[in-house]
Amino acid sequence: MRETLTGRTTRLAALGATLAGALLVTACGGDAKPAADNADSKITLTVNLFSDFGYKDLYAQYHQLHPNITIKENRADMGAHHQNLHAHLMAGSGTADIEAVEIGQIAGFQGQSGKFVNFLDHGVDKNQWVPSKTKPASSKDGSSLYGLGTDMGGMALCYRSDLFKKAGLPTDRDQVSALLTDWNAYFAAGKQFLAKSPDKKAKWFDAGSNVFSAMTAQAPQGFYDESGKVIADSNPAVKQAFDQVAGAIKDGESAGIAAFTPAWDTGFQKSQFATVTCPAWMSYEFKANPPTDGGTWDMARIPGGGGNWGGSYLTVPTQGKHQAAAVELAKWLSAPAQEAWLFKNKGYFPSDQALWSQPDIASFTDPLFNNAPTGKIFSESAKALNPQPLGAHGGDIGNVFGNGLVSVEQGKATPDKAWKNSLAEITNIGG
């Protein structure tokens, strides 16, 4: 799911069925349920999230299958959500029955893996996901899986074809992909866009923090090395991305709109930027904020190749009063049928690796993006993914750099000063 400044009992044979049919198959599926509440007892399960996971319709379906279970969802800002979870785990009380954790934060709970239910004890097959998805959500010895993968953030580039046309840039998605092969070409095209676009209010990209996140997600190493050491201050890939984005900001390419804010939503609606770096979960933002001037979005390959930015997990803290029921709900929400439905209806690409080759996923097209083959784009990105080492505070470090670029956009710091300020702040975060 989205970042801010962001086993299973269903059989794959059910994937081609309608959602309702698939849910019934899931409900009747095979693993024995762990001992817990009486099957007829009235239960309210709480689910704590840090953004809209698209679960509303699925909750209603689950309630139809389990009339005794009511689901209450709570949402908080991403930072506050994860801070609260850490605090409640330390206190021994206060967690929800199910807690979502973002991929940049999941490794930070590894030392507390014993405070979460081990899904391997409840019929979950770890092979449902690629090792890069399960490793960060496993205990250090691999004996416990404390997070079920939901979506992942395979990347693409979303662009306004009508704004491209006005600026004399190609509009065909294959031609756009061929033009924007790497980030140097991307920023060069941004200069051309600014020079030739008749609409001087439209900028090349939405926010420097988003472009930076995409660029660093593609590097073999990001903020951590394989040993878990923070290398954000010494990794040349991080410094190069920061410098390139800061330079593009100084050239006027950024709309300078803080990501995931009301002003950012308005930017979509009022055509204030021509491109957005698009991890799969970003599709939800386009669905929620279509252009008011009738403009059209399309989708091309991301400059520089593949990469993964974002994604989430569902966990069940052991302090919960309804652990067995919570485990079943978490398994059901992250089961193949539900993950497939979430992609086709909400845009969240599944981390369930078997789905990537399913025809109804791999051949899926999205009318929101001029019928772009989003299933193919994100499936290929997922299959080609070379995962980075993750660390306990990856999300926090990314936010620091993102805020540094915001300070450049707002004229509060030079690129050099913003970089130095970011490094100083990172030293206070820890390893």
C-alpha positions as CSV (number, residue, x, y, z in Angstrom):
1,M,0.0,0.0,0.0
2,R,0.9,3.5,-0.3
3,E,3.8,5.2,1.5
4,T,3.6,8.5,3.2
5,L,6.5,11.3,3.8
6,T,3.8,5.4,2.7
7,G,-1.6,-20.9,4.8
8,R,-4.0,-19.7,2.6
9,T,-6.9,-22.1,2.1
10,T,-8.1,-20.9,-1.3
11,R,-7.0,-23.1,-4.2
12,L,-5.8,-21.6,-7.4
13,A,-8.5,-23.4,-9.3
14,A,-11.0,-20.9,-7.8
15,L,-9.2,-17.9,-9.5
16,G,-11.3,-18.0,-12.6
17,A,-14.6,-18.0,-10.7
18,T,-16.6,-14.9,-9.7
19,L,-15.7,-13.3,-6.4
20,A,-18.7,-14.6,-4.7
21,G,-18.0,-18.1,-5.8
22,A,-14.4,-17.8,-4.9
23,L,-15.3,-16.7,-1.4
24,L,-17.5,-19.6,-0.9
25,V,-14.7,-22.0,-1.9
26,T,-12.4,-20.2,0.5
27,A,-14.9,-20.5,3.3
28,C,-15.2,-24.2,2.8
29,G,-11.5,-24.8,2.4
30,G,-9.4,-27.3,4.2
31,D,-7.0,-26.3,7.0
32,A,-8.2,-27.0,10.5
33,K,-8.9,-23.8,12.4
34,P,-7.0,-23.2,15.6
35,A,-8.9,-23.4,18.9
36,A,-10.6,-20.2,19.8
37,D,-14.0,-18.6,20.3
38,N,-17.2,-20.6,19.9
39,A,-18.1,-20.7,16.3
40,D,-21.5,-19.1,17.1
41,S,-20.2,-16.4,19.4
42,K,-20.5,-12.8,18.4
43,I,-17.1,-11.4,17.7
44,T,-15.9,-7.9,16.7
45,L,-12.5,-8.0,15.0
46,T,-10.5,-4.8,14.8
47,V,-8.1,-4.1,11.9
48,N,-5.6,-1.3,12.1
49,L,-4.3,0.1,8.7
50,F,-2.3,3.1,7.6
51,S,-4.2,3.7,4.4
52,D,-7.1,2.4,2.4
53,F,-6.4,-1.2,1.5
54,G,-9.6,-1.5,-0.5
55,Y,-11.1,-4.0,1.9
56,K,-14.6,-2.5,2.4
57,D,-16.4,-4.8,0.0
58,L,-14.4,-7.8,1.1
59,Y,-15.4,-7.2,4.7
60,A,-19.0,-7.3,3.6
61,Q,-18.4,-10.6,1.8
62,Y,-16.7,-12.1,4.8
63,H,-19.5,-11.0,7.1
64,Q,-22.0,-12.8,4.8
65,L,-19.9,-16.0,5.2
66,H,-19.4,-15.5,8.9
67,P,-22.5,-13.6,10.2
68,N,-21.2,-13.8,13.8
69,I,-18.1,-11.7,12.9
70,T,-18.2,-7.9,12.6
71,I,-15.1,-6.2,11.3
72,K,-14.1,-2.7,12.5
73,E,-11.4,-0.9,10.6
74,N,-9.2,1.9,11.9
75,R,-6.8,4.0,10.0
76,A,-3.9,6.3,11.1
77,D,-1.1,8.1,9.5
78,M,1.6,5.7,8.4
79,G,4.2,7.0,10.9
80,A,1.8,7.1,13.8
81,H,0.4,3.7,13.0
82,H,3.7,2.0,13.2
83,Q,4.8,3.9,16.3
84,N,1.6,2.9,18.0
85,L,2.1,-0.7,17.1
86,H,5.6,-0.7,18.6
87,A,4.4,1.0,21.8
88,H,1.5,-1.4,22.2
89,L,3.7,-4.4,21.7
90,M,6.0,-3.1,24.4
91,A,3.1,-2.3,26.7
92,G,1.6,-5.7,26.2
93,S,-1.8,-4.3,25.3
94,G,-3.6,-2.0,23.0
95,T,-3.1,-3.6,19.6
96,A,-5.9,-4.4,17.2
97,D,-6.7,-8.0,16.3
98,I,-5.0,-7.5,12.9
99,E,-2.2,-4.9,12.3
100,A,-0.9,-4.0,8.9
101,V,2.8,-3.3,8.5
102,E,4.4,-1.6,5.5
103,I,7.4,-3.3,3.8
104,G,9.8,-0.5,4.8
105,Q,8.8,-1.1,8.5
106,I,8.4,-4.9,8.7
107,A,12.0,-5.7,9.4
108,G,11.8,-3.4,12.4
109,F,9.5,-5.9,14.1
110,Q,11.7,-8.9,13.6
111,G,13.1,-8.7,17.1
112,Q,9.6,-8.9,18.4
113,S,8.4,-11.7,16.2
114,G,7.4,-13.7,19.2
115,K,4.7,-11.2,20.0
116,F,2.9,-12.1,16.7
117,V,1.1,-15.3,15.8
118,N,3.3,-17.6,13.7
119,F,1.3,-18.3,10.6
120,L,3.3,-21.4,9.8
121,D,1.5,-23.0,12.8
122,H,-1.9,-22.3,11.1
123,G,-1.6,-23.9,7.7
124,V,0.1,-21.2,5.8
125,D,2.6,-22.3,3.1
126,K,5.5,-19.9,2.9
127,N,6.0,-20.9,-0.8
128,Q,2.9,-18.8,-1.6
129,W,5.3,-15.9,-1.9
130,V,8.9,-15.4,-3.2
131,P,11.6,-15.5,-0.5
132,S,12.2,-11.8,-0.8
133,K,8.6,-11.2,0.5
134,T,8.7,-13.7,3.4
135,K,12.2,-13.2,4.7
136,P,11.6,-9.7,6.1
137,A,8.4,-10.9,7.9
138,S,10.1,-14.0,9.4
139,S,12.0,-14.5,12.6
140,K,15.8,-14.5,12.2
141,D,16.0,-18.3,12.2
142,G,13.2,-18.6,9.7
143,S,11.0,-20.7,12.1
144,S,8.3,-18.1,12.3
145,L,6.3,-16.2,9.7
146,Y,4.7,-13.2,11.4
147,G,3.4,-11.3,8.3
148,L,1.2,-12.4,5.4
149,G,2.1,-10.6,2.2
150,T,-0.7,-8.5,0.7
151,D,0.2,-6.3,-2.3
152,M,3.6,-5.3,-3.7
153,G,4.9,-2.3,-5.6
154,G,6.1,-3.3,-9.0
155,M,6.8,0.0,-10.8
156,A,5.7,1.7,-14.0
157,L,5.6,5.3,-15.3
158,C,2.2,6.9,-15.5
159,Y,1.9,9.8,-17.9
160,R,-0.7,12.3,-19.3
161,S,-0.8,11.5,-23.0
162,D,-2.7,14.7,-23.8
163,L,-0.1,16.8,-22.1
164,F,2.7,14.9,-23.9
165,K,1.0,15.6,-27.2
166,K,0.8,19.3,-26.6
167,A,4.5,19.4,-25.8
168,G,5.5,17.5,-28.9
169,L,6.4,14.3,-27.0
170,P,5.4,10.8,-28.2
171,T,2.1,9.5,-26.8
172,D,2.2,5.8,-27.7
173,R,3.3,3.9,-24.6
174,D,5.9,1.8,-26.5
175,Q,7.4,5.0,-27.9
176,V,7.4,6.6,-24.5
177,S,9.1,3.6,-23.0
178,A,11.7,3.7,-25.8
179,L,12.3,7.5,-25.1
180,L,12.6,7.3,-21.3
181,T,14.9,4.3,-21.1
182,D,16.8,5.7,-18.1
183,W,16.6,8.5,-15.6
184,N,19.0,10.8,-17.6
185,A,16.6,10.5,-20.5
186,Y,13.6,11.1,-18.2
187,F,15.0,14.4,-16.8
188,A,16.1,15.5,-20.3
189,A,12.6,14.9,-21.6
190,G,11.3,17.0,-18.6
191,K,13.3,19.9,-19.8
192,Q,11.8,19.5,-23.3
193,F,8.4,19.3,-21.8
194,L,8.8,22.6,-19.9
195,A,10.2,24.3,-22.9
196,K,7.5,23.3,-25.4
197,S,4.4,22.8,-23.3
198,P,1.8,25.6,-23.9
199,D,0.5,25.0,-20.4
200,K,3.1,26.6,-18.1
201,K,1.3,25.5,-15.0
202,A,1.9,21.9,-15.7
203,K,5.2,20.5,-14.4
204,W,7.0,17.3,-15.4
205,F,6.5,15.4,-12.2
206,D,4.5,15.6,-9.1
207,A,7.0,15.4,-6.2
208,G,10.7,14.9,-5.9
209,S,10.2,12.5,-3.1
210,N,8.3,10.1,-5.3
211,V,10.9,10.1,-8.1
212,F,13.6,9.6,-5.5
213,S,11.8,6.6,-4.0
214,A,11.4,5.0,-7.4
215,M,15.1,5.6,-8.3
216,T,16.5,4.2,-5.0
217,A,14.1,1.2,-5.2
218,Q,16.0,0.1,-8.4
219,A,19.5,0.0,-6.9
220,P,21.0,-3.3,-5.9
221,Q,21.4,-1.8,-2.4
222,G,19.4,1.0,-1.0
223,F,19.7,2.2,2.6
224,Y,21.0,-1.1,4.0
225,D,23.6,-3.7,3.1
226,E,23.2,-7.5,3.5
227,S,24.5,-7.4,7.1
228,G,21.8,-4.9,8.1
229,K,24.2,-1.9,8.3
230,V,22.9,1.5,7.3
231,I,24.7,2.6,4.2
232,A,22.4,5.5,3.1
233,D,25.2,8.0,3.8
234,S,27.8,6.1,1.7
235,N,25.9,4.3,-1.0
236,P,26.6,6.2,-4.3
237,A,23.3,5.1,-5.7
238,V,21.4,7.1,-3.0
239,K,23.5,10.2,-3.4
240,Q,23.2,10.1,-7.2
241,A,19.4,9.8,-7.0
242,F,19.2,12.6,-4.5
243,D,21.4,14.9,-6.6
244,Q,19.6,14.1,-9.9
245,V,16.2,14.8,-8.4
246,A,17.4,17.9,-6.6
247,G,18.8,19.2,-9.9
248,A,15.5,18.6,-11.7
249,I,13.8,20.5,-8.9
250,K,16.1,23.4,-9.4
251,D,15.4,23.2,-13.2
252,G,11.7,23.7,-12.5
253,E,10.5,20.1,-13.3
254,S,8.8,19.4,-10.0
255,A,5.3,20.6,-9.2
256,G,6.6,20.6,-5.6
257,I,3.4,19.1,-4.2
258,A,3.9,17.0,-1.0
259,A,2.8,13.5,-1.8
260,F,-0.4,12.0,-0.4
261,T,-1.8,15.4,0.7
262,P,-5.1,17.1,-0.4
263,A,-3.0,19.4,-2.6
264,W,-1.5,16.4,-4.3
265,D,-5.0,15.0,-5.0
266,T,-5.9,18.3,-6.5
267,G,-2.8,18.2,-8.7
268,F,-4.1,15.0,-10.3
269,Q,-7.5,16.6,-10.9
270,K,-6.2,19.9,-12.3
271,S,-3.4,18.5,-14.5
272,Q,-0.6,20.1,-12.6
273,F,2.0,17.4,-13.6
274,A,2.6,15.2,-16.6
275,T,4.2,12.1,-15.1
276,V,4.0,10.1,-11.8
277,T,6.3,7.3,-10.8
278,C,3.8,4.5,-10.3
279,P,4.2,1.5,-8.1
280,A,1.2,-0.7,-8.6
281,W,-0.6,0.5,-5.4
282,M,-0.5,4.1,-6.8
283,S,-3.3,3.1,-9.2
284,Y,-5.7,3.7,-6.4
285,E,-4.8,7.4,-6.3
286,F,-5.6,7.7,-10.0
287,K,-9.0,6.1,-9.6
288,A,-9.8,8.4,-6.7
289,N,-8.6,11.6,-8.5
290,P,-9.5,11.6,-12.3
291,P,-8.6,14.7,-14.2
292,T,-11.5,17.3,-14.3
293,D,-10.5,18.5,-17.7
294,G,-11.0,15.2,-19.4
295,G,-7.3,14.5,-19.8
296,T,-6.2,10.9,-20.1
297,W,-3.5,8.9,-18.3
298,D,-1.5,6.1,-19.9
299,M,1.3,3.8,-18.6
300,A,4.8,3.0,-19.8
301,R,7.8,1.1,-18.4
302,I,9.6,2.8,-15.6
303,P,12.9,4.4,-16.6
304,G,15.9,2.4,-15.5
305,G,14.1,-1.0,-15.4
306,G,12.1,-2.8,-12.8
307,G,12.2,-2.5,-9.0
308,N,9.7,-2.6,-6.1
309,W,8.5,0.3,-4.1
310,G,6.1,-0.5,-1.3
311,G,3.8,-3.3,-0.4
312,S,2.4,-4.5,2.9
313,Y,1.7,-7.4,5.4
314,L,-1.0,-8.4,7.8
315,T,0.0,-9.5,11.2
316,V,-1.9,-10.9,14.2
317,P,-0.4,-9.8,17.6
318,T,-0.6,-12.6,20.3
319,Q,-2.1,-10.2,22.8
320,G,-5.4,-10.2,20.9
321,K,-8.5,-11.7,22.4
322,H,-9.7,-13.4,19.2
323,Q,-6.4,-14.7,17.7
324,A,-7.9,-17.7,15.9
325,A,-10.6,-15.6,14.3
326,A,-8.1,-13.0,13.4
327,V,-5.8,-15.5,11.8
328,E,-8.6,-16.8,9.6
329,L,-9.6,-13.3,8.5
330,A,-5.9,-12.4,7.7
331,K,-5.5,-15.6,5.7
332,W,-8.7,-14.9,3.8
333,L,-7.9,-11.3,3.0
334,S,-4.5,-12.3,1.6
335,A,-5.7,-15.4,-0.2
336,P,-5.3,-15.7,-4.0
337,A,-9.0,-15.0,-4.8
338,Q,-9.1,-11.9,-2.7
339,E,-5.7,-10.6,-3.9
340,A,-6.8,-11.1,-7.6
341,W,-10.0,-9.2,-6.9
342,L,-8.1,-6.3,-5.2
343,F,-5.9,-5.9,-8.3
344,K,-8.7,-6.0,-10.8
345,N,-11.0,-3.7,-8.8
346,K,-8.6,-1.5,-6.7
347,G,-5.3,-1.7,-8.5
348,Y,-3.3,-3.4,-5.8
349,F,-0.9,-5.9,-7.4
350,P,-0.8,-9.2,-5.6
351,S,2.4,-10.5,-3.9
352,D,1.1,-14.0,-4.3
353,Q,3.6,-15.2,-6.9
354,A,1.3,-17.9,-8.5
355,L,-1.1,-15.1,-9.6
356,W,1.5,-13.4,-11.7
357,S,1.2,-16.0,-14.5
358,Q,-2.6,-16.4,-14.2
359,P,-4.2,-15.3,-17.5
360,D,-6.8,-13.1,-15.8
361,I,-4.0,-11.2,-14.1
362,A,-1.2,-11.3,-16.7
363,S,-3.5,-10.2,-19.5
364,F,-5.5,-7.6,-17.4
365,T,-5.9,-4.2,-19.0
366,D,-7.1,-1.0,-17.2
367,P,-9.4,1.5,-18.9
368,L,-8.2,4.1,-16.5
369,F,-4.8,4.0,-18.2
370,N,-6.1,3.9,-21.8
371,N,-6.4,0.1,-21.6
372,A,-2.7,-0.2,-20.8
373,P,-1.7,-3.9,-20.1
374,T,-1.2,-3.2,-16.4
375,G,-1.2,-6.9,-15.6
376,K,1.6,-7.6,-18.0
377,I,3.6,-4.5,-16.9
378,F,3.4,-5.3,-13.2
379,S,3.8,-9.1,-13.6
380,E,7.0,-8.6,-15.7
381,S,8.3,-6.2,-13.1
382,A,7.6,-8.6,-10.3
383,K,9.2,-11.5,-12.1
384,A,12.4,-9.5,-12.9
385,L,12.7,-8.1,-9.3
386,N,16.1,-8.2,-7.8
387,P,15.2,-7.4,-4.2
388,Q,17.2,-5.1,-2.0
389,P,18.3,-5.8,1.6
390,L,15.8,-4.3,4.0
391,G,16.4,-2.9,7.4
392,A,14.5,-1.9,10.5
393,H,14.1,1.7,9.7
394,G,14.1,1.8,5.9
395,G,10.8,3.6,5.7
396,D,12.0,6.2,8.2
397,I,15.2,6.8,6.3
398,G,13.3,7.2,3.0
399,N,11.0,9.7,4.7
400,V,14.0,11.8,5.8
401,F,15.4,12.0,2.3
402,G,11.9,12.8,1.0
403,N,11.5,15.6,3.4
404,G,15.0,16.9,2.4
405,L,13.8,17.1,-1.2
406,V,10.6,18.9,0.0
407,S,12.8,21.5,1.6
408,V,14.5,22.1,-1.8
409,E,11.2,22.4,-3.5
410,Q,10.0,24.9,-0.9
411,G,13.2,27.0,-1.3
412,K,14.2,26.3,2.3
413,A,17.5,24.6,1.6
414,T,20.0,24.2,-1.2
415,P,20.5,20.6,-2.5
416,D,23.8,20.4,-0.7
417,K,22.3,21.7,2.6
418,A,19.3,19.4,2.3
419,W,21.6,16.4,1.8
420,K,23.7,17.3,4.8
421,N,20.6,17.9,7.0
422,S,19.2,14.5,5.9
423,L,22.4,12.7,6.8
424,A,22.4,14.4,10.2
425,E,18.9,13.3,10.9
426,I,19.5,9.7,9.8
427,T,22.3,9.3,12.4
428,N,19.6,9.8,15.1
429,I,17.4,7.0,13.7
430,G,19.6,4.1,14.5
431,G,20.4,0.9,12.6
